[in-house]
Amino acid sequence: MPNGAYTWALTVAPADGQGAALTRKGTVKVTGAAAVRRDFFGSDGFGELLTLNSSGGLAYQYGAGKGTFTGKRTGAGWPTTVKAVPFGDLSGDRCNDVLVRFANGALRAYRPACGAVVTPSTAYTSLGTGWNQYDVLTSPGDVSGDGRADLIARQTSTGDVYLFKATSTGKLSARTRIAAKWTTYKKIVGAGDLNGDGIGDLLTQDKANTLYRHYGTGKGTFKARVKVLANWGGSYNVIVGVGDITGDGRADLVSRDTAGTLWRNNGNGKGSFGARTRIGTGWQAYKGVF
């Protein structure tokens, strides 16, 4: 059972069969279990957004399941050229990890303690070099069906898409090509589990601003795309599959437009999303939103 709040109900029928049954309800919070995707703070089961500011501060923007972000915790000292990839528990310590790619192409898996900020001095595992050949690095969650989060990357020169599976050693497997020439997509987003089958899914946005979903098969591949929305998100420079931030257990989307306004689209648990809601302004100040 993953971390988060759970509702319970107990119904007891009268022993003699006379009268109405008695029902009691309540909630219980589970901590110290498996971390929910993108939950870095509070072990509450809600996703966090990562931001990088112009001073090199990498922050968790966190909320309380109300659909907005209510505070932040910042780890300082990062180069402003890094790309962060919120990841699952690669190291097996029941805390989510953060992959960070540096300008020289080195990729590291940082292992902050649960609720702790990630800084350059946080313990990490090196995942090799040459990662600047990819223009997309994103984690949809578990794609291969082994219960571990995986990494999706698109090669800039070819548009080919690769899967890097997490391993029990806390590293990533050798890449496997899972799609060719995805050059028509301007964004590829690790969306989490969009349909409740426990497998990570992808969203893609093409140059005509059509949004598609690609359901994971649980075997390291994705099903054929299905159109979700047309004429959508043309002004967005960032789209993030942030996990559940509304408290309904469904994966949501957060986007930033070119004016710096932050928007939320609630997931419906069936592979699509509701109308957008404005949840912030002034976010153009961030060099990176992950």
Backbone as a ProteinNet text record, in pm:
[ID]
protein_1_A
[PRIMARY]
MPNGAYTWALTVAPADGQGAALTRKGTVKVTGAAAVRRDFFGSDGFGELLTLNSSGGLAYQYGAGKGTFTGKRTGAGWPTTVKAVPFGDLSGDRCNDVLVRFANGALRAYRPACGAVVTPSTAYTSLGTGWNQYDVLTSPGDVSGDGRADLIARQTSTGDVYLFKATSTGKLSARTRIAAKWTTYKKIVGAGDLNGDGIGDLLTQDKANTLYRHYGTGKGTFKARVKVLANWGGSYNVIVGVGDITGDGRADLVSRDTAGTLWRNNGNGKGSFGARTRIGTGWQAYKGVF
[TERTIARY]
84.4	0	88.4	73.8	156.6	119.5	209.3	181.7	57.3	-3.1	-117.6	-228.7	-335.9	-452.3	-554.3	-609.2	-708	-832.9	-946.8	-1074.3	-1118	-1163.7	-1211.3	-1356.2	-1425.3	-1562.8	-1582.2	-1646.2	-1673.1	-1821.9	-1884.9	-2027.7	-2050	-2127.7	-2156.5	-2307.6	-2350.7	-2492.9	-2528.3	-2649.7	-2691.4	-2685.3	-2634.7	-2620.7	-2754.7	-2859.1	-2989.8	-3071	-3011.1	-3080.6	-3187.2	-3196.7	-3299	-3237.4	-3303.8	-3257	-3156.8	-3115.5	-3024.2	-2879.2	-2799.2	-2655.6	-2590	-2478.4	-2402.3	-2279.4	-2260.2	-2146.8	-2063.7	-1935.4	-1842.2	-1740.6	-1702	-1606.1	-1494.9	-1381.4	-1269.9	-1160.7	-1050.5	-936.1	-810.9	-714.5	-586.3	-477.1	-367.7	-256.4	-146.3	-104.3	3	132.5	237	369.7	471.3	588.4	693	675.9	577.9	554.5	614	562.7	612.7	571.7	663.6	634.9	549.4	446.8	363.2	442.9	416.2	487.8	484.5	602.2	625.1	592.3	572	550.7	686.4	737.9	868.7	860.3	744.9	734.2	607	621.4	505.5	449.7	494	441.9	289.5	228.2	83.2	16.5	96.5	40.1	12.6	49	24.4	153.6	142.9	260.4	317.6	446.9	517.2	568.8	581.8	643.3	783.9	881.7	1016.9	1040.8	1104.3	1137.2	1283.2	1342.9	1480.6	1479.5	1532.4	1533.1	1667.6	1677.4	1796.7	1914.6	1892.8	2001.2	2051.7	1999.5	2043.1	1972.1	1852.1	1772.1	1675.5	1687.2	1598.4	1497	1369.6	1268.7	1159.2	1110.6	984.6	872.4	782.5	660.9	553.2	507.9	419.4	282.7	187.8	50.8	-5.5	-134.9	-201.3	-323	-317.2	-427.8	-544.7	-521.4	-628.9	-619.6	-525.7	-516	-422.9	-357.7	-261.8	-134.6	-34.9	90.2	97.8	115.3	97.9	228	339.4	467.3	579.2	701.9	815.5	932.1	1019.3	1146.1	1254.3	1361.8	1461.6	1598.1	1662.6	1801.8	1887	1983.9	2062.2	2190.2	2254.1	2387.2	2394.2	2283.5	2283.4	2324.1	2394.6	2412.2	2275.4	2258	2127.7	2105.2	2201.6	2189.7	2143.2	2118.7	2081.1	1936.5	1908.4	1771.4	1740.4	1631.1	1591.6	1478.4	1483	1377.9	1325.8	1209.2	1151.4	1131.4	1180.7	1184.1	1121.9	1101.2	1053.3	1167.5	1143.5	1241.6	1338.7	1445.9	1545.8	1636.1	1661.4	1759.1	1700.9	1568.5	1506.2	1494	1503.2	1493	1354.2	1258.1	1119.4	1102.1	1200.9	1192.8	1217.1	1141.3	1160.5	1293.2	1349.3	1478.8	1462.2	1569.4	1569.9	1690.4	1663.9	1773.2	1809.3	1938.2	1984.3	2086.2	2058.5	2153.5	2226.6	2357.9	2441.8	2473	2523	2549	2650.8	2739.6	2839.7	2786	2657.7	2596.6	2597.5	2655.3	2654.6	2515.7	2472.1	2343.4	2367.3	2304.7	2318.2	2181	2171.7	2050	2073.2	2013.5	2028.8	1926.2	1969.6	1888.7	1858.1	1775.7	1743	1657.2	1671.2	1582.2	1440	1342.7	1203	1179.1	1128.6	1099.1	1216.5	1336.8	1456.1	1477.7	1530.5	1562	1678.9	1691.2	1803	1901.6	2026.9	2133.9	2248.6	2345.8	2459.6	2536.9	2526.7	2597.7	2515	2389.7	2308.2	2372.9	2363.6	2420.5	2361.2	2446.8	2398.5	2470.4	2411.2	2471	2491.4	2610.2	2637.5	2570.7	2502.8	2435.7	2502.6	2625.7	2702.5	2700.8	2759.8	2772.5	2705.2	2706.5	2648.9	2498.9	2441.4	2296.2	2247.8	2340	2294.3	2259.5	2266.8	2218.4	2065.8	2001.2	1855.7	1791.7	1686.5	1615.7	1493.1	1459.7	1351.4	1402.7	1384.2	1406.4	1285.9	1210.3	1090.1	1059.1	995.8	959.2	807.7	746.5	601.8	561.4	661.3	635.3	681.5	616.3	653.9	595.8	683.6	642.9	658.6	754.6	788	710.2	639.6	558.7	629.9	751.3	826.8	813.5	731.3	710.9	809	903.5	1002.3	978.1	1005.4	991.5	1095.2	1061	1149	1168.2	1267.8	1301.7	1277	1216.3	1195.8	1281.6	1350.6	1437.4	1416.6	1420.9	1417.5	1550.5	1607	1733.6	1710.8	1784.4	1763	1785.7	1889.7	1930.2	1836.1	1769.1	1686.2	1538	1505.1	1367.5	1328.4	1423.1	1393.1	1375.9	1285.7	1252.7	1302.5	1364.4	1426.4	1372	1368.8	1333	1457.8	1475.7	1579.4	1509	1513	1444	1528.2	1461.1	1528.4	1563.9	1674.7	1719.3	1725.7	1740.2	1747.3	1876.5	1973.9	2101.3	2101	1987.6	1980.5	2033.3	2046.3	2090.5	1986.5	2022.7	1934.4	1992.7	1905	1949.1	1996.4	2056.7	2090.1	1961.7	1972.6	1852.6	1793.3	1660.2	1587	1504.1	1517.2	1438	1294.5	1201.3	1059.8	975.9	1034.2	963.1	1065.6	1030.7	1122.4	1065	1151.9	1122.7	999.9	1000.7	894	927.4	961.9	1000.7	880	761.5	641.4	593.9	647	600.2	693.5	635.8	717.2	728.1	639.3	649.5	614.2	692	665.2	667.7	557.6	538.5	510.4	591.4	560.6	441.8	328.2	202.4	161.9	231.4	183.2	75.5	-1.7	-106	-235.8	-271.7	-389	-519.5	-513.6	-637	-654.5	-568	-588	-545.5	-461.6	-417.3	-282.9	-226.4	-100.5	23.5	7.1	119.3	131.5	255.5	279.2	243.8	195.6	152.3	224.8	219.6	278.9	171.6	200.3	124.7	219	169.6	248.4	165.7	234.8	172.3	244.1	169.4	235.2	239.1	295.7	316.9	187.3	79.2	-52.4	-129.5	-62.7	-120.4	-235.9	-222.2	-310.5	-243.6	-319.9	-267.8	-312.2	-214.3	-240.8	-198.7	-261.5	-216.7	-164.8	-67.3	-8.3	-7.4	-100.1	-107.6	10	70	172.8	112.4	187.8	140.5	181.8	277.4	332.9	443.7	481.2	588.1	700.2	704.7	810.1	779.3	655.9	615.3	486.9	440.8	318.9	224.5	96	-5.6	-11	-82.7	-97.4	-163.4	-127.6	-177.2	-327.8	-388.3	-530.4	-541.5	-615.2	-630.5	-709.9	-658.4	-724.7	-791.4	-715.6	-767.3	-708.1	-787.2	-740.1	-724.6	-633.7	-608.8	-586.2	-497.6	-476.2	-332.7	-318.3	-187.4	-88.1	-132.9	-38.7	50.6	5.6	83.9	170.4	167.6	240.5	385.6	477.6	617.8	662.2	576.7	603.2	472.8	478.8	366.6	424.5	365.2	417	306.2	333.3	244.2	277.7	213	256	205	119.8	58.2	-69.8	-120.1	-244.4	-215.4	-271.6	-257.8	-393.5	-500.9	-634.5	-694	-633.1	-681.9	-783.7	-805.7	-904.4	-840.8	-707.4	-639	-610	-639.2	-618.3	-502.6	-433.6	-316.3	-359.2	-302.2	-336.9	-223.2	-253.9	-155.6	-137.5	-13	16.8	97.8	60	126.7	157.6	264.9	299.7	293.9	228.7	224.9	334.8	343.2	453.6	444.1	327.9	312.1	346.7	378.8	414.3	297.7	181.1	63.7	69.7	35	35.2	-109	-130	-263.4	-267.8	-383.9	-407.1	-523.3	-503.8	-612.2	-631.3	-749	-776.1	-788.6	-719.4	-736	-869.8	-930.1	-1058	-1045.5	-920.7	-899.7	-932.6	-968.3	-1004.9	-923.1	-810.6	-721.1	-741.2	-827	-848.4	-849.5	-880.9	-868.4	-983.1	-1013	-1115	-1060.9	-1146.2	-1107.2	-998.8	-920.9	-808.9	-854.4	-776.5	-797.7	-666.7	-672.1	-550.9	-514.7	-387.8	-345.3	-223.3	-173.7	-59	-19.6	50.6	105.7	250.5	324	461.9	561.7	521.1	609.8	712.8	709	814.9	948.9	947.8	1072.3	1157	1096.2	1170.6	1235	1365	1436.6	1392.2	1351	1305.4	1185.4	1088.6	972.9	964.5	977.3	991.5	882.6
-118.5	0	124.1	212.6	333.8	434.2	530.5	638.6	716.8	782	867.8	846.2	922.2	912.2	816.2	731.8	633.6	646.2	628.1	629.2	486.1	460.4	327.6	335.1	224.9	213.1	74.2	68.4	-57.9	-66.5	-171.4	-192.4	-321.3	-311.8	-427.6	-448.7	-568.1	-601.8	-650.1	-622.9	-672.3	-823.8	-874.7	-1019.3	-1090.8	-1023.8	-1089.4	-1061.4	-985.9	-958.5	-853.1	-788.3	-686.9	-547	-456.9	-319.6	-298.3	-172.3	-133.1	-165.5	-184.2	-205.7	-76.6	-88.8	25.8	44.9	166.5	197.2	310	289.8	393.7	415.6	542.8	577	662.2	660.2	742.3	742.9	809.5	812.3	772.1	719.2	683	722.8	775.9	816.8	712.8	665.8	567.1	638.8	620.1	671.8	558.9	578.2	477.1	360.7	370.8	266.1	312	259.2	297.4	440.2	516.4	655.4	662.2	746.2	770.3	851.3	828.3	899.6	1050.2	1111.2	1255.5	1311.8	1227.2	1274.3	1281.4	1403.3	1424	1482.1	1536.3	1608	1567.2	1525.4	1500.4	1360.8	1277.2	1140.5	1137.8	1237.9	1249.6	1194.3	1145.1	1087.3	1186.2	1313.5	1415.6	1452.5	1482.6	1512.5	1649.1	1661.8	1788.9	1833.6	1964.2	2024	2068.1	2046	2094.4	2218.5	2318.7	2440.7	2475.5	2537.1	2585.7	2736.1	2812.4	2958	3006.3	3134.5	3191.5	3200.9	3169.2	3166.6	3025.3	2927	2789.8	2718.7	2763.1	2696.8	2597.8	2471.1	2365.6	2337.3	2366.7	2366.3	2265.5	2203.9	2130.9	2231	2242.3	2320.8	2222.7	2234.6	2130.9	2184.9	2093.4	2126.4	2024.5	2036.4	1949.3	1881.8	1857.5	1789.2	1879.6	2009.8	2105.4	2163.9	2115.1	2159.8	2275.9	2325.4	2434	2397.1	2484.2	2463.6	2565.5	2515.4	2599.5	2640.8	2595.3	2632.5	2568.5	2592.5	2532.8	2515.2	2420.9	2400	2393.8	2466.3	2488.4	2435.7	2366.2	2326.5	2414.2	2484.9	2583.7	2523.9	2602.5	2568.6	2498.5	2489.6	2417.8	2508.8	2455.4	2531.4	2556.9	2672.1	2703.9	2635.6	2555	2482.3	2338.2	2295.1	2155.4	2131.7	2006.8	1960.5	1856	1874.7	1780.3	1691.2	1565	1469.9	1406	1448.2	1380	1232.6	1148.7	1005.5	931.4	803.8	719.8	678.1	576.4	526.7	433.9	491.6	411.8	337.4	395.1	338.3	237.9	227.7	129.7	171.7	303.1	349.8	403.2	383.7	426.8	578.2	645.3	788.9	811	900.9	927.9	998	971.6	1025.7	1130.7	1204.1	1306.9	1283.4	1266.4	1258.9	1400.6	1427	1559.4	1542.7	1609.4	1610	1742.9	1734.8	1853.5	1891	2012.2	2063.8	1979.2	1911.1	1827.5	1690	1663.7	1536.8	1431.4	1459.8	1363.8	1358.2	1236.8	1216.3	1150.4	1206.4	1152.3	1127.5	1023.5	994.2	1034.1	1144.4	1193.9	1126.2	1095.9	1016.7	1096.9	1199.4	1272.8	1187.6	1208	1141.9	1192	1115.6	1154.3	1292.6	1384.7	1519.1	1613.8	1564.8	1649.5	1713.3	1836	1901.3	1829.8	1849.8	1791.7	1902.5	1881.4	1977	1905.9	1979.7	1913.6	1820.5	1838.3	1752.4	1633	1621.8	1504.8	1380.4	1268.2	1142.9	1110.2	1061.1	1029.8	908.3	854.1	748.2	801	782.5	825.9	731.6	789.7	710.8	728.1	778.2	784.7	921.3	927.3	1051.4	1035.6	1143.4	1138.7	1164.5	1206.2	1222.7	1351.5	1437.8	1558	1530.6	1404	1367.5	1359.2	1369.1	1356.9	1492.5	1524.9	1650.4	1630.7	1507	1474.6	1371	1398.9	1301.9	1312.6	1204.1	1209.5	1070.8	1068.5	941	930.6	834.9	815.1	734.1	680.7	581.5	445.6	340.1	204.1	172.2	149	116	-32.5	-96.5	-235.1	-337.5	-292.6	-384.7	-451.1	-403.7	-465.4	-388.2	-284.2	-206.7	-94.1	-76.2	30.7	137.2	261.5	371.8	358.4	402.9	394.4	531.9	541.2	666.7	654.7	760.7	770.8	885.4	861.8	964	968.7	1089.8	1104.5	1158.5	1092.4	1134.8	1252.4	1359.7	1482.3	1461.7	1389.9	1380.5	1296	1199.3	1104.4	1111.3	1160.7	1154.9	1020.2	926.5	793.5	801.8	718.4	718.2	588.8	603.5	490.5	474.9	351.1	316.4	273.9	332.8	291.1	238.9	108.9	50.3	63.7	92.7	91.3	-51.4	-68	-199.9	-207.9	-327.4	-348.9	-296.6	-260.6	-209.5	-57.8	6.4	151.3	226.1	158.4	222.6	198.5	232.9	214.2	110.3	35.3	-65	1.7	-77	-28	10.1	104.6	156	54.8	65.7	-11.9	83.7	78.3	168.2	119.2	210.8	172.6	249.7	352.1	426.6	496.7	516	577.9	709	808	934.1	1005.5	1024	1102.8	1251.6	1294.7	1434.2	1525.7	1469.9	1552.4	1608	1553.7	1596.9	1702.5	1812.3	1915.2	1893.3	1811.6	1776.1	1629.4	1562.4	1425.1	1426.8	1387.8	1408.8	1275.6	1243.3	1129.2	1165.3	1100.8	1146.5	1071.4	962.1	877.2	783.7	727.5	630.9	705.6	715.5	793.7	717.3	584.2	506.2	405.1	410.6	327.8	183.1	150.5	11.7	-14.9	87.2	69.1	84.5	117.4	130.3	276.2	323.5	460.7	484.5	605.6	643.2	770.1	796.1	915.3	1004.3	1133.5	1229.8	1294.3	1321.3	1392	1506.7	1613.5	1728.6	1752.5	1750.7	1769.5	1918.2	1946.5	2085.2	2155.3	2078.5	2136.7	2154.5	2127.4	2141.7	2044.8	1925.6	1815.4	1735.1	1704.7	1626.9	1482.4	1391.4	1247.8	1176.7	1065	976.3	847.1	789.7	662.2	574.8	481.3	395.7	298.9	283	182.1	42.3	-52.8	-191.3	-273.7	-221.2	-299.2	-392.9	-382.6	-466.5	-381.1	-254.9	-166.1	-97.3	-105.8	-40.9	37.8	105.7	185.5	149.6	160.5	134.8	251.2	230	335.3	458.4	572.6	697.3	712.9	786.1	822.2	972.1	1040.4	1185.2	1216.6	1309.5	1351.6	1487.2	1584.8	1720.1	1782.6	1860.4	1932.4	2080.7	2146.1	2290.6	2322.5	2247.8	2256.1	2296.8	2395.6	2424.8	2489.3	2565	2628.6	2731.9	2789.5	2892	2834	2701	2640.8	2613.3	2657.6	2620.9	2509.7	2472.1	2359.2	2284.2	2152.7	2066.6	1957.6	1939.1	1843.3	1748.8	1621.1	1520.9	1509.4	1591.3	1616	1512	1421.2	1327.8	1386.3	1327.4	1374.9	1494.4	1610.5	1727.1	1778.8	1709.9	1753	1665.9	1550.3	1464.3	1361.6	1346	1247.1	1118.2	1108.5	986.2	974.8	1079	1075.3	1165.9	1126.7	1202.2	1329.8	1442	1573.5	1628.6	1736.6	1807.5	1948.6	1996.4	2135	2190.9	2310.5	2372.8	2518.5	2567.1	2709.3	2769.1	2885.5	2949.8	3054.7	3115.7	3207.9	3336.5	3364.6	3480.9	3450.6	3323.5	3285.2	3242.5	3225.5	3177.5	3025.7	2974.8	2831.7	2781.7	2670	2613.2	2468.1	2425.8	2285	2229.4	2108.2	2031.3	1905	1887.7	1770.3	1645.2	1539	1411.8	1349.8	1278.1	1213.1	1063.8	1012.8	870.8	781.2	841.7	764.5	808	871.7	908.9	1046.9	1128.5	1263.6	1360.6	1487.3	1594.1	1693	1759.1	1862.5	1995.9	2096.6	2231.5	2284.4	2376.5	2426.7	2524.1	2529.9	2622.3	2695.1	2827.1	2903.6	2885.7	2850.6	2827	2909.7	2993.5	3076.8	3171.7	3279.8	3374.7	3404.2	3462.1	3499.6	3385.9	3274.5	3158	3166.9	3274.2	3293.5	3319	3348.1	3371.3	3245.2	3129.9	3004.7	2963.7	2931.8	2884.1	2745.4	2665.8	2530.5	2495.9	2429.2	2373.6	2228.4	2135.9	1994.1	1912
0	0	0	-100.1	-106.6	1.7	21.7	116.2	75.3	175.2	148.4	248.5	231.9	320.2	261.4	344.8	302.6	389.5	326.2	397.4	425.2	547.2	582.4	630.5	615.5	664.1	722.9	837.7	905.6	934.4	886.6	907.1	984.9	1091.7	1176.7	1181.4	1147.2	1153.7	1294.6	1343.7	1476.1	1483.1	1593.4	1608.7	1604	1650.9	1652.7	1527	1434.5	1309.8	1319.5	1433.9	1453.8	1444.9	1373	1364.6	1252.6	1242.3	1134.3	1168.5	1065.5	1084.4	1131.2	1200.5	1249.9	1161.8	1113.1	1025.3	1084.9	1083.9	1125	1013.5	990.9	887.2	945.4	878.2	921.6	817.2	849.3	759.4	835.5	762.5	819.7	720.3	771.7	686.4	693.9	577.4	568	531.3	610.3	580.1	595.3	542.4	553	457.9	368.4	269.1	136	26.3	-105.3	-136.9	-193.9	-228.8	-353.6	-350.7	-467.5	-569.3	-696.5	-802.5	-779.2	-784.4	-771.8	-634.5	-535.8	-399.1	-329.7	-315.1	-254.1	-113.8	-78.7	47.9	121.1	246.1	330.1	326.7	232.9	221.3	222.4	156.2	158	33.3	-60.8	-181.8	-292.7	-273.8	-374.7	-445.9	-576.2	-656.1	-628.7	-649.7	-638.1	-775.1	-790.7	-908.3	-869.3	-956.3	-932.9	-1017.7	-958	-1031.3	-1009.3	-1109.7	-1102.5	-1126.7	-1030.6	-1048.5	-1102.6	-1128.6	-1191.9	-1096.6	-969.4	-870.9	-844	-915.8	-895.9	-782.4	-749.8	-646.8	-709.7	-670	-718.5	-607.8	-635.6	-529.9	-557.4	-448.5	-452.4	-428.4	-521.9	-503.4	-460.4	-338.1	-285.1	-246.9	-244.9	-210.2	-113.2	-91.8	4.6	-57.4	-188.2	-253.7	-285.7	-290.1	-317.8	-458.6	-538	-676.1	-699.8	-595.5	-609	-534.3	-542.6	-471	-358.1	-236.3	-117.5	-51.4	-100.4	-41.3	-119.8	-75.1	-144.7	-49.6	-85.9	-16.5	-122.2	-99.7	-203.6	-162.5	-255.3	-241.2	-330.9	-274.2	-348.6	-405.8	-495	-542.8	-675.9	-749.2	-876.4	-991.8	-1090.5	-1214.5	-1277.6	-1335.5	-1393.8	-1527.7	-1570.9	-1696.9	-1678.5	-1554.1	-1533.2	-1574.4	-1606.5	-1629	-1523.6	-1450.6	-1347.3	-1398.2	-1359.5	-1396	-1267.7	-1219.2	-1102.5	-1133.6	-1043.7	-1070.8	-953.7	-971.2	-862.8	-772	-692.9	-597.2	-667.7	-721	-792.4	-696.3	-579.4	-486.5	-388.6	-379.6	-291.8	-147.2	-119	19.8	54.3	-35.3	-18.4	-24.5	-79.7	-106	-255.6	-315.5	-457.8	-483.6	-599.9	-637.6	-747.9	-773.6	-877.5	-967.8	-1096.8	-1193.3	-1236	-1246.1	-1287.6	-1399.3	-1513.3	-1624.6	-1626.2	-1636.9	-1640.7	-1785.6	-1804.3	-1938.3	-2014	-1942.5	-2008.8	-2046.4	-2019.7	-2057.6	-1950.7	-1834.1	-1724	-1661.2	-1626.8	-1560.1	-1425.7	-1321.6	-1187.3	-1127.1	-1047.1	-972	-826.9	-786.3	-649.3	-559	-435.9	-344	-216.5	-224.5	-102.3	-10.1	119.3	214.4	192	237.8	219.2	279.4	199.4	245.7	244.9	214.5	216	79.5	78.7	-47.5	-114.5	-243.5	-317.2	-350.8	-314.6	-338.6	-410.4	-462.4	-526.8	-434.2	-302.6	-208	-162.7	-209	-178.6	-239.6	-170.3	-222.1	-359.3	-447.9	-582	-638.6	-744.4	-824.4	-965.4	-1019.3	-1155.2	-1254.8	-1353	-1456.8	-1592.9	-1592.5	-1715.4	-1780.2	-1898.3	-1974.1	-2110.8	-2187.5	-2321.7	-2325.9	-2215.5	-2208.8	-2274.1	-2316.5	-2386.9	-2533	-2574.9	-2708.5	-2713	-2595.5	-2588.1	-2558.7	-2633.7	-2608	-2519.9	-2489.7	-2395.7	-2296.9	-2169.5	-2063	-1970.6	-1957	-1875.6	-1819.6	-1704	-1642.8	-1629.6	-1699.8	-1687.7	-1565	-1492.6	-1389.7	-1439	-1394.9	-1433.8	-1570.9	-1666.8	-1803.3	-1831.9	-1764.7	-1796.8	-1714.7	-1610.7	-1531.9	-1417.2	-1383.8	-1274.5	-1143.5	-1142.5	-1021.3	-999.9	-1090.7	-1079.7	-1185.6	-1148.7	-1244.7	-1355.7	-1474.3	-1589.9	-1652.4	-1740.2	-1805.9	-1955.4	-2012	-2156.1	-2208.6	-2320.8	-2379	-2529.8	-2585.1	-2730.9	-2779.8	-2878.9	-2936	-3030.4	-3009.2	-3084.7	-3234.2	-3270.6	-3410.9	-3495.5	-3435.6	-3511.1	-3477	-3358.9	-3312	-3256.7	-3252.7	-3197.7	-3046.2	-2994.5	-2852.3	-2789	-2672.9	-2605.3	-2463.7	-2421.1	-2283.9	-2208	-2090.2	-1996.5	-1871	-1850.4	-1735.9	-1609.5	-1499.5	-1370.3	-1333.2	-1261.6	-1219.5	-1067.4	-1017	-872.2	-811.5	-896	-846.4	-829.2	-857.7	-844.9	-964.9	-1076.5	-1200.3	-1309.7	-1434	-1547.1	-1641.6	-1704.8	-1800.7	-1928.9	-2015.6	-2149.2	-2222.2	-2312.9	-2378.6	-2476.5	-2492.9	-2592	-2675.3	-2806.3	-2890.5	-2895.9	-2868.1	-2864.9	-2966.3	-3029.6	-3133.4	-3221.5	-3347.6	-3442.7	-3495.2	-3508.5	-3575.8	-3519.4	-3388.8	-3325.4	-3337.5	-3455.6	-3477.1	-3490.5	-3511.1	-3524.9	-3391.4	-3280.7	-3149.1	-3090.9	-3049.3	-2984.9	-2834.8	-2778.9	-2637.5	-2619.2	-2534.1	-2491.9	-2339.8	-2278.8	-2135.8	-2066.3	-1966.7	-1880.7	-1793.7	-1817.3	-1758.9	-1633.8	-1601.2	-1492.8	-1543.9	-1452.9	-1487.3	-1516	-1641.8	-1680.8	-1672.8	-1674.5	-1682.4	-1569.5	-1468.7	-1350.6	-1363.1	-1462.6	-1477	-1410.9	-1346.2	-1275.2	-1361	-1488	-1581.5	-1625.7	-1637.6	-1679.6	-1825.3	-1852.2	-1986.2	-2031.3	-2161.2	-2219.7	-2279.5	-2281.9	-2359.7	-2459	-2579.5	-2679.4	-2736.2	-2769.1	-2834	-2965.4	-3075.4	-3204.7	-3241.9	-3356.3	-3396.2	-3434	-3452.3	-3476.5	-3346.4	-3233.7	-3099.9	-3073.4	-3128.4	-3091.7	-2982.4	-2877.4	-2765.6	-2780.7	-2768.4	-2779.6	-2651.5	-2625.3	-2518	-2579.3	-2509.7	-2549.3	-2424.2	-2415.4	-2298	-2294.6	-2176.8	-2159.2	-2159.4	-2212	-2219	-2097.3	-2017.8	-1908.2	-1952.2	-2080.7	-2136.6	-2195.9	-2154.6	-2202.6	-2332.5	-2379.1	-2502.8	-2477.6	-2583.2	-2573.1	-2686.6	-2657.7	-2759	-2857.8	-2965.5	-3065.4	-3002.9	-3052.5	-2995.4	-3014.4	-2921.9	-2929.1	-2906.2	-2991.1	-2976.4	-2851	-2772.6	-2649.5	-2667.4	-2717.1	-2733.5	-2859.1	-2930.1	-3048.8	-3016.1	-3087.4	-3068.1	-2920.8	-2862.6	-2717.3	-2686.7	-2599.3	-2542.1	-2633.6	-2732.4	-2823.7	-2757.2	-2645.8	-2575.9	-2464.4	-2446.2	-2334.8	-2372.8	-2287.7	-2307.4	-2214.6	-2119.2	-2030.4	-2006.4	-2014.4	-1975.7	-1886	-1768.8	-1671.5	-1626.8	-1634.3	-1575.4	-1427.9	-1346.7	-1209.1	-1109.8	-1154.2	-1060.4	-1004.5	-898.8	-837.5	-747.9	-782.4	-694	-646.7	-685	-643.8	-534.4	-508.3	-401.8	-443.9	-575	-619.7	-668.8	-658.2	-698.4	-845.8	-922.6	-1066.9	-1107.3	-1212.8	-1258.7	-1328.9	-1287.8	-1341.4	-1427	-1499.4	-1580.1	-1527.1	-1527.7	-1496.9	-1613.3	-1658.8	-1773.6	-1743.7	-1805.4	-1797.9	-1936.7	-1949.9	-2079.5	-2091.5	-2207.4	-2234.9	-2153.8	-2096.7	-2010	-1864.7	-1836.4	-1700.4	-1614.8	-1675.2	-1601.4	-1590.6	-1472.8	-1447.3	-1449.9	-1519.9	-1538.5	-1493	-1449.9	-1413.7	-1494.5	-1547.6	-1607.5	-1525.1	-1468	-1385.7	-1471.8	-1432.6	-1499.9	-1463.8	-1559.8	-1532.2	-1504.7	-1502.9	-1476.8	-1593.4	-1707.3	-1826.4	-1948	-1920.4	-2028.7	-2084.4	-2020.8	-2070	-1952.2	-1983.3	-1884.7	-1897.5	-1785.7	-1785.4	-1830.9	-1826.2	-1865.3	-1772.3	-1822	-1744.2	-1635.3	-1527.7	-1417.3	-1390.6	-1378.4	-1348.8	-1201.8	-1177.9	-1039.6	-1000	-1089.2	-1052	-1162.8	-1124.6	-1220.5	-1181.7	-1273.9	-1245.8	-1256.5	-1311.8	-1317.9	-1430.2	-1507.9	-1608	-1541.1	-1412.8	-1339.4	-1328	-1346.6	-1331.4	-1462.8	-1456.6	-1573.9	-1613.6	-1516.9	-1543	-1458.4	-1518.1	-1447.7	-1489.9	-1394	-1425.2	-1355.8
[MASK]
++++++++++++++++++++++++++++++++++++++++++++++++++++++++++++++++++++++++++++++++++++++++++++++++++++++++++++++++++++++++++++++++++++++++++++++++++++++++++++++++++++++++++++++++++++++++++++++++++++++++++++++++++++++++++++++++++++++++++++++++++++++++++++++++++++++++++++++++++++++++++++++++++

